[in-house]
């Protein structure tokens, strides 16, 4: 089947997968640093003062430069189909529900949250493996080996640990992001939207939306990381543990690298997705 004859939802999937591949390759180091920061034990001397730069230099010193891309394999396995599922679901829902008009702010939020929920549930097992790779606590040789090991030692349900925390993080993030992104883009002057600077303007709108969405959903991300690294913890137990160990500040550990990564990844993914969809003659 020729690409030009493919169903629009398949084209959206392909555009999303390509945009996810580019953004994951570039920003994986920030995700690894964020995971390491969030899983630091308070019993480790000086852990309260450890920051993003310290963790970054520590990884480079002990695991070399390529150590910053540890977990890139599960990240690719998760992101390439995951972003594709997200954008194809988003496109399908938008075309089905809003053929005649653009969605409003709350409608855009529901669209984003709905699409992310579908993608999040499908890709959760790989998300669990990715988080464990990045934490440095597990010595898995490959994604397939990690999946087999978890199923044999902890049971298949361990692959869905942190489901609630993941959805509480990802669905609101995507909903808030799409709402701010669509509203800021709609407010751009037509001269900019129709000019050669349109991709740069879209990217800038994505950065604004990403920062706001990242900060709002940061506590849920910290809880999700703890549950997936230590699957014996329930969500409520993880919340209690983080508060007892680090206080309120603990819920915002890793906020800087996560905000940088999520913001840049989302801005790049949406910009690439929209430009590719436009080349296919489809309205994103």
C-alpha positions in Angstrom: 0.0 0.0 0.0 1.4 3.4 -1.0 1.8 5.9 1.9 -0.3 8.4 0.1 -3.2 6.0 0.1 -2.9 5.1 3.8 -5.7 5.9 6.2 -5.3 9.3 7.9 -5.0 7.7 11.3 -2.1 5.6 10.1 -0.4 8.7 8.7 -0.9 10.4 12.1 0.6 7.3 13.8 3.7 7.5 11.5 4.1 11.2 12.0 3.8 10.8 15.8 6.3 7.9 15.8 8.9 9.8 13.9 8.5 12.9 16.1 8.8 10.7 19.2 12.0 9.1 17.9 13.7 12.4 17.3 12.8 13.9 20.7 13.6 10.7 22.7 17.1 10.4 21.2 17.9 14.1 22.0 16.5 14.3 25.5 17.0 10.8 27.0 19.9 12.1 29.3 17.5 14.5 31.1 15.1 11.6 31.8 17.9 9.5 33.3 19.1 12.4 35.5 15.5 13.0 36.6 15.0 9.3 37.6 18.3 9.2 39.5 17.4 12.3 41.4 13.9 11.0 42.4 15.3 7.6 43.6 18.1 9.0 45.8 17.9 7.6 49.3 18.0 10.1 52.2 20.4 7.8 54.0 23.1 8.6 51.4 25.3 11.3 52.8 24.7 14.7 51.3 21.7 13.4 49.2 19.6 16.4 50.2 22.1 18.7 48.5 22.5 16.6 45.3 21.3 18.4 42.2 20.9 17.9 38.5 24.5 18.9 37.6 26.0 16.7 40.4 24.0 13.6 39.1 24.9 14.4 35.5 28.7 14.6 36.3 28.5 11.5 38.5 26.9 9.4 35.6 29.6 10.7 33.2 32.4 9.9 35.6 31.2 6.4 36.6 29.4 5.2 33.5 31.0 7.4 30.8 29.2 9.7 28.4 27.1 6.9 26.9 25.8 6.2 30.4 23.5 9.2 30.0 21.6 7.2 27.3 21.1 4.2 29.6 17.6 3.1 29.1 17.4 4.4 25.5 16.3 1.0 24.2 13.1 0.8 26.4 12.6 4.5 25.8 12.5 3.8 22.0 10.3 0.7 22.5 7.9 2.9 24.5 8.1 6.1 22.7 8.0 5.1 19.0 4.7 3.2 19.2 3.5 5.2 22.2 3.7 8.7 20.6 2.2 7.1 17.5 -0.7 5.7 19.4 -1.2 9.1 21.2 -1.3 11.2 18.0 -3.4 8.7 16.0 -5.9 8.5 18.9 -5.9 12.3 19.2 -6.4 12.8 15.5 -9.2 10.2 15.4 -11.0 11.7 18.4 -10.7 15.2 17.1 -11.9 14.3 13.6 -14.9 12.4 15.0 -16.0 15.0 17.6 -14.9 18.3 16.0 -15.3 18.1 12.3 -16.9 21.5 11.9 -15.0 23.6 14.4 -12.0 23.8 16.6 -12.3 22.4 20.2 -12.5 24.9 23.0 -10.1 25.0 26.0 -11.9 22.4 28.1 -12.6 20.2 25.0 -8.9 20.4 24.1 -8.0 19.3 27.6 -10.3 16.3 27.4 -8.9 15.4 23.9 -5.4 15.4 25.2 -6.1 13.5 28.4 -8.2 10.9 26.5 -5.5 10.2 23.9 -2.8 10.0 26.6 -4.8 7.6 28.7 -5.1 5.2 25.8 -1.4 5.4 24.9 -0.4 5.2 28.6 -2.3 2.0 29.3 -1.0 0.3 26.2 2.7 1.2 26.9 2.8 0.9 30.7 4.8 -2.4 30.8 7.6 -0.8 28.8 7.4 2.4 30.9 8.0 0.2 34.0 11.1 -1.4 32.4 12.4 2.0 31.2 12.2 3.5 34.7 14.0 0.5 36.2 16.8 0.7 33.5 17.3 4.4 34.3 17.3 4.0 38.1 20.6 2.0 38.1 19.2 -0.5 40.6 18.6 -3.3 38.1 21.1 -5.0 35.8 18.8 -6.0 32.9 20.6 -7.0 29.7 17.8 -6.2 27.3 14.2 -5.1 27.2 13.0 -8.6 26.3 15.1 -10.0 29.1 13.8 -7.5 31.6 10.2 -8.3 30.7 10.9 -12.0 31.1 12.7 -11.5 34.4 9.8 -9.3 35.9 7.2 -11.8 34.8 9.1 -14.8 36.3 10.1 -13.2 39.6 7.3 -10.7 40.4 4.4 -11.8 38.2 2.9 -10.1 35.1 1.0 -7.6 37.3 4.3 -6.0 38.3 4.5 -4.7 34.7 1.4 -2.5 35.5 2.8 -1.1 38.8 2.2 2.6 39.1 -0.8 2.6 36.7 -2.8 5.0 38.8 0.2 7.3 39.4 1.1 7.2 35.7 -2.4 8.1 34.6 -2.6 10.8 37.2 0.6 12.2 35.8 0.2 11.7 32.0 -3.5 12.4 31.4 -3.5 15.7 33.2 -0.1 16.7 31.7 -1.3 16.0 28.2 -4.7 17.6 28.8 -3.2 20.8 30.3 -0.5 20.8 27.6 -2.9 20.5 24.7 -5.2 23.2 26.2 -2.4 25.7 26.7 -0.8 24.8 23.4 -4.0 25.2 21.3 -5.0 28.4 23.0 -1.6 30.1 22.7 -1.4 29.0 19.0 -4.9 30.4 18.4 -3.9 33.7 19.8 -0.9 34.1 17.4 -1.4 36.8 14.7 -2.3 35.3 11.3 0.8 37.0 9.8 3.0 34.7 12.0 0.9 31.6 11.6 1.1 31.9 7.8 4.8 32.9 7.6 8.0 30.9 7.4 8.3 31.4 11.1 5.2 29.3 11.9 7.2 26.2 13.1 9.3 28.4 15.4 6.1 30.0 16.8 4.6 26.6 17.3 7.7 25.4 19.1 7.6 28.5 21.4 3.9 27.9 22.2 4.9 24.3 23.0 7.6 25.4 25.5 5.1 27.7 27.4 2.5 24.9 27.5 5.1 22.3 28.6 6.6 24.3 31.5 3.1 24.9 33.0 2.0 21.3 32.5 5.2 19.9 33.9 5.2 21.8 37.1 1.5 21.0 37.8 2.1 17.2 37.3 5.5 16.9 38.9 4.3 15.3 42.3 2.5 12.5 40.4 5.7 11.8 38.4 7.8 11.4 41.6 5.2 9.0 43.1 5.1 7.0 39.8 8.9 6.6 39.8 8.9 5.3 43.3 6.1 2.8 42.7 7.7 1.4 39.6 11.2 1.1 41.1 9.8 -0.5 44.3 6.6 -2.3 43.1 5.8 -3.5 46.7 4.8 0.1 47.3 1.2 1.2 46.7 0.5 4.7 45.5 -0.7 5.8 48.9 2.4 4.2 50.6 4.7 6.0 48.1 3.1 9.3 48.9 3.6 8.7 52.6 7.2 7.5 52.1 8.2 10.5 50.0 6.7 12.9 52.5 8.3 11.2 55.5 11.7 11.0 53.8 12.0 14.4 52.1 9.0 16.5 53.1 6.9 18.5 50.6 10.2 19.3 48.7 10.5 15.6 47.8 7.5 15.8 45.5 9.4 18.2 43.3 12.7 16.3 43.1 13.9 16.1 39.5 11.6 19.0 38.5 14.2 20.8 36.5 15.4 18.0 34.3 11.9 16.7 33.9 10.5 20.1 32.9 13.3 20.6 30.5 12.8 17.1 28.9 9.0 17.0 28.8 8.8 20.6 27.6 11.4 20.2 24.8 10.1 16.7 23.8 6.5 17.8 23.7 7.3 21.0 21.8 9.5 19.2 19.3 7.0 16.3 18.9 4.1 18.6 18.2 6.0 20.8 15.8 7.4 17.8 13.8 3.9 16.1 13.9 2.1 19.2 12.6 4.7 19.9 9.9 4.5 16.3 8.6 0.7 16.2 8.7 0.7 19.4 6.7 2.9 17.7 4.1 0.3 14.9 3.9 -2.4 17.6 3.3 -4.1 16.7 6.7 -5.2 19.1 9.3 -3.6 18.2 12.6 
